[in-house]
Structure formats: C-alpha cells, structure tokens
Amino acid sequence: MKEHSYRDEHPRGTIERLVYRTTDRNGASLDKYCLIYLPAGYDERDTEKRYNTLYLVHGGGGSQDAWLDCCKIKNMLDHSINTGEADPLIVIFPSFYKDDNRRTGGPVAEVEKAHVLLFQDELAEELVPAVESRYHTYAKSGTPAALRASRDHRAIGGFSMGSCVTWYAFLQHLDLFSRFLPLSGDCWGIEPMGGASHPAETAQLLRSAVLDAGFGPDDLRIFAATGSEDMASKALTPQIEAMKKLCDVFRFEDDFAAGNAHYFVAEGKNHAYEDVYQYVYNYLPYLFSKA
C-alpha cells in the first residue's frame, strides 16, 4: 500500500458549504448542510466540463466536518489530482445524522443503525439531487431519471458507520451509485455486525440486491479495505470471504484495475481516519476506471 504524506500543494481545491432542504426525525422541514470539495480549476462558468462525484460519509459520532478535521484528505485529493494520479472530481462530505442531536456517550448499535436507515431516503431524494443539480456533474438535472442515467459517474464510501451507510446504499440505491468504498465496516443488512455473525447470509443479501435490481458484475465496482489492527476487520473480513464465493456477481481481484471487487487489509493500520484515508488514496486512481 502506498502512503500519502503532507505536501504543500499548488494549486489547491476549495471547500464550500451546500445547504439543502430535508426533514428532521419528526418530519418537520430542516435546512441541512454538506461540505463540498471542488478541485482546482473548477469554473462555475464552464458548463462543458463535467465531474465524477464521490459521497464520503463519516463514522459514528462524527459530522460533516469529520473527514476534513481528522485527516489530511484534502491535501491528498489536491496531490492526487495535481500529479495526474486521479482525474479531478467533486467530493461530498454529508452527515448521516438527521440533525445536530447526534450521539452522546458510547455507541448503541440499534440506535446507530436507525440513523443510517433514516438517512437513506434523504440521500437518494434530497442530498444527491441537490448536489448533482447544483454542480457540473454528469447528471443533466436532479431528476430521478437523470440521476439513474449518470450512475456510472457516482460513488459512495464511508468509514466505520459510514461504511454501514455505504452497504445500505448498495442494498437500496444501486440505481444511483455504481462505485462503493466501504472502509472498516461491514454490512448490517441482516443485523448489526452481521458480517461476523451471518457472513454467508449477508453476502447472499448483497448478491440478491444486484440481481433483483437487474444488474450484473459489469455494473458495479466495490473497493473495500480495513487495517490488520482495526477492530472492524473481525466483521468485514468474514463477509468479504463469503462474497468471494459468489463469483457470478462479485469478481474479486488483487489488481485494482481488474475484476469488479477489491479488498485489502493494510498491515498495522487501525480504526482511525489518519489510517483509513490512505485506503481512499490507493483506490482513487481506479475509482471511475473501467475494469
């Protein structure tokens, strides 16, 4: 695994805040924001240039600011684009919590799962349309038809509970996303930590989501990762091993440019943003490439 370290990058991308309308947990109207990374050279006036989008979700107890506060991901994005390792893209940092009444104290699995599930409608019906209709993305508009037509240019990923968000998006929104980066977190579609307790059933659930949506192996890419010292590996690794047996849908390869599914366990890495953003760095050059 290659390692990113801070460089004084020029030019630099910018971060701005996008406010969009959603509802709180009681159904009342709510203004909510996400943070947007725009690559250097993004020009509002240039309507010909289009950008792929990556929605990158924080871990449990975090917020829209967590990725940017807790690791050098912005510098990494600037570096990857400036060196030509990755094409310019727009990165969206949302929160899966409905409002500012986030978690207090330690995590409670069913409570966190409820937040993740509640976010799924917001993601598909409010967040993605707001972003894709505001910026120069491959979506011609924010309508469901336009978003479905541009799914090959849209990715979602996340760390820890953000990885759980990503797996649920795989189960529910394959019509909107074609690329998935679940980092240090398993799928909770069967139950919390179901990757450990029910790996075969979890893998079958993911396979069924693909086939039921009318897709096949050529229609998706999965880039999963964790660390050898990461507590999440105990649930994610069994799930991935079960998925490898379902090769009619999931074609795992060590070469990130081949197959449609990838998994690596980084030696010595732990459950921390400073470790996990390195996985994004390694996968970014391949994220929107064709296998």
C-alpha positions, 0 to 999 in steps of 0.5 A: 500500500502506498502512503500519502504524506503532507505536501504543500500543494499548488494549486489547491481545491476549495471547500464550500458549504451546500445547504439543502432542504430535508426533514428532521426525525419528526418530519418537520422541514430542516435546512441541512448542510454538506461540505463540498470539495471542488478541485482546482480549476473548477469554473462555475462558468464552464458548463462543458466540463463535467465531474465524477462525484464521490459521497464520503460519509463519516463514522459514528459520532462524527459530522460533516466536518469529520473527514476534513478535521481528522485527516489530511484528505484534502491535501491528498485529493489536491496531490492526487489530482495535481500529479495526474494520479486521479482525474479531478472530481467533486467530493461530498462530505454529508452527515448521516445524522438527521440533525445536530442531536447526534450521539452522546456517550458510547455507541448503541448499535440499534440506535446507530443503525436507525440513523443510517436507515433514516438517512437513506431516503434523504440521500437518494431524494434530497442530498444527491439531487441537490448536489448533482443539480447544483454542480457540473456533474454528469447528471443533466438535472436532479431528476430521478431519471437523470440521476439513474442515467449518470450512475456510472459517474457516482460513488459512495464510501464511508468509514466505520458507520459510514461504511454501514451507510455505504452497504445500505446504499448498495442494498437500496440505491444501486440505481444511483451509485455504481462505485462503493468504498466501504472502509472498516465496516461491514454490512448490517443488512441482516443485523448489526455486525452481521458480517461476523455473525451471518457472513454467508447470509449477508453476502447472499443479501448483497448478491440478491440486491444486484440481481433483483435490481437487474444488474450484473458484475459489469455494473458495479465496482466495490473497493473495500479495505480495513487495517490488520489492527482495526477492530472492524476487520473481525466483521468485514473480513468474514463477509468479504470471504463469503462474497468471494464465493459468489463469483457470478456477481462479485469478481474479486481481484488483487489488481485494482484495475481488474475484476469488479471487487477489491479488498485489502487489509493494510498491515498495522493500520487501525480504526482511525481516519489518519489510517483509513484515508490512505485506503481512499488514496490507493483506490482513487486512481481506479475509482471511475476506471473501467475494469 
